[in-house]
């Protein structure tokens, strides 16, 4: 897919307002990932060309076939209680045995390190895709 990155405009959509972002040399991808992964009010990010055609989005849409859809990776902790042990004369009275899993984009990992590595790898690939639509001249 050939991309022309002159005059592309990025739009960050929050719950109460939209924010236009110029896709030029001052565009910061690290700040964009902080917003996507950690901002509670964030809804979607889109990049439009100068003719208002959608090029890239974080929200899946059915009507456009040439749109690049990205899914950023975030690490989630999933705990499952396997057993409990009760003793009234002990502090704390309950002891829990837990099985911890780490999830990234519906993939399950046993260790946090492998989950963080996979999320970093995925987000670097997404950053390379976004970089195609940004004018760095």
C-alpha distance (Angstrom), angle and dihedral (degrees) to the residues before:
residue distance angle dihedral
X1 . . .
X2 3.78 . .
X3 3.78 113.6 .
X4 3.75 126.3 -163.3
X5 3.76 106.8 -156.9
X6 3.80 99.7 -170.2
X7 3.80 113.4 119.9
X8 3.80 96.4 -3.1
X9 3.79 113.3 161.2
X10 3.79 124.5 -152.7
X11 3.81 120.1 -151.0
X12 3.80 122.7 -159.0
X13 3.81 110.8 -161.4
X14 3.78 119.5 -156.2
X15 3.81 129.6 178.2
X16 3.81 94.6 -93.0
X17 3.82 106.2 21.7
X18 3.82 147.4 12.9
X19 3.79 124.4 -121.6
X20 3.81 123.2 -157.1
X21 3.80 115.9 -143.1
X22 3.79 123.2 -167.2
X23 3.80 112.9 -128.5
X24 3.79 96.5 -140.2
X25 3.81 137.8 108.1
X26 3.82 92.8 -60.6
X27 3.83 92.4 59.3
X28 3.83 110.4 118.4
X29 3.82 115.1 -155.0
X30 3.83 93.7 -172.4
X31 3.80 90.2 57.5
X32 3.81 89.5 47.5
X33 3.83 91.1 54.7
X34 3.82 90.5 48.5
X35 3.80 88.8 55.0
X36 3.82 94.4 44.7
X37 3.80 95.6 47.0
X38 3.81 103.9 35.0
X39 3.83 110.7 23.4
X40 3.81 112.1 100.3
X41 3.83 94.4 -158.1
X42 3.83 95.5 50.7
X43 3.82 115.5 115.9
X44 3.83 108.3 166.4
X45 3.81 146.8 -22.2
X46 3.80 122.0 -139.6
X47 3.80 135.9 177.8
X48 3.81 119.5 -151.4
X49 3.80 129.1 -171.8
X50 3.81 124.2 -131.2
X51 3.85 90.8 -86.0
X52 3.84 91.4 55.8
X53 3.82 92.9 -108.1
X54 3.79 114.9 148.3
X55 3.82 112.2 -115.7
X56 3.82 105.6 166.7
X57 3.81 134.9 10.9
X58 3.80 142.8 167.5
X59 3.82 91.3 -143.9
X60 3.81 118.9 76.1
X61 3.80 111.7 -120.7
X62 3.79 127.9 -172.7
X63 3.80 102.1 -154.9
X64 3.82 101.0 63.4
X65 3.79 122.9 65.7
X66 3.83 99.4 -178.8
X67 3.81 94.6 54.1
X68 3.81 119.8 114.9
X69 3.82 110.3 -136.3
X70 3.80 116.8 -157.9
X71 3.81 129.3 -165.6
X72 3.79 114.5 -164.2
X73 3.80 117.4 -146.8
X74 3.79 123.0 -119.4
X75 3.81 126.7 177.5
X76 3.82 117.2 -123.1
X77 3.81 127.2 -171.6
X78 3.81 116.8 -136.0
X79 3.82 119.1 -167.4
X80 3.77 125.8 -166.7
X81 3.82 121.1 -172.1
X82 3.80 108.6 -134.3
X83 3.81 101.2 177.8
X84 3.81 143.1 -8.2
X85 3.78 130.1 -146.3
X86 3.83 121.3 -158.5
X87 3.78 127.3 -162.2
X88 3.83 118.8 163.3
X89 3.82 93.5 -156.3
X90 3.78 95.7 53.0
X91 3.79 129.6 82.8
X92 3.02 112.0 -110.1
X93 3.79 95.0 30.8
X94 3.81 94.5 -154.7
X95 3.79 125.5 53.5
X96 3.80 116.9 -170.2
X97 3.77 129.1 -156.0
X98 3.80 109.3 -147.9
X99 3.77 135.0 -169.0
X100 3.79 111.3 -151.6
X101 3.81 123.8 -157.4
X102 3.79 127.9 -179.3
X103 3.81 118.4 -142.6
X104 3.80 129.0 -159.8
X105 3.82 118.8 175.6
X106 3.84 91.9 -22.9
X107 3.82 92.3 -49.4
X108 3.81 117.6 121.3
X109 3.82 123.5 -138.8
X110 3.80 129.8 -175.6
X111 3.80 96.7 -146.1
X112 3.78 131.2 45.0
X113 3.80 91.3 -134.7
X114 3.80 93.9 59.7
X115 3.82 90.8 45.8
X116 3.82 92.3 50.7
X117 3.82 90.8 46.9
X118 3.81 91.6 51.8
X119 3.82 91.9 46.9
X120 3.81 90.6 50.3
X121 3.81 91.6 48.9
X122 3.82 91.4 49.3
X123 3.81 93.4 47.2
X124 3.83 91.7 48.6
X125 3.82 89.2 54.7
X126 3.81 90.3 48.6
X127 3.82 90.3 49.2
X128 3.82 89.2 53.9
X129 3.81 89.8 52.4
X130 3.82 92.1 49.2
X131 3.81 90.1 47.3
X132 3.84 89.8 64.2
X133 3.81 89.4 65.2
X134 3.82 96.2 48.6
X135 3.80 124.2 90.6
X136 3.83 108.0 -137.2
X137 3.84 96.5 176.8
